[in-house]
Amino acid sequence: MEEQPTYSAADAMTYRPLKISPQTPLADVEVIFAQSEHDCVAVCDRDGALVGVVTRTGMSRVLRDAGRPKNPRRDDRGRRPAASIMMSPVVAVTPETPLRAVLARMEERRLESVPVVIGALPIGMIRRRDVRQRLRGRGEGRSRTWTIEPSSIR
């Protein structure tokens, strides 16, 4: 009988995650989510250390609670900093974390994405659907990077 390979977070993550500062306006975060497939973005301090995440779901809640603004840059919610809605402390994994453990953690906490870190530095993001695909044997050799350039993204 052939032994199944043990995959780790590094085998299914997206490298070089999008990072924003805690001061990034929510209007810029909205642009990121509108222009990408990301489920969450890493919020990092000036040293690059992960301090939180902003999720697509959290952002949608902010917009839904008071009705979507016509121009988010002029709306008070759009000027609020990412820190006002970020999730902290962060559920994160290391590149060596086995994929089955990643999936269990995500399902237990009902998370669609988690950051992959070395120490406090985010090096990637991993989505639940990518974990499932890898565990089913799909998505071999696939890694993604994204380029989006709102003014306040570092």
Secondary structure by P-SEA (a helix, b strand, c coil): cbbbbbbccccccccccccccccccaaaaaaaaaaccccbbbbbcccccccccccaaaaaaaaaacccccccccccccccccccccccccccccccccaaaaaaaaaaacccbbbbbccccccccccaaaaaaaaacccccbbbbbbbbccccc
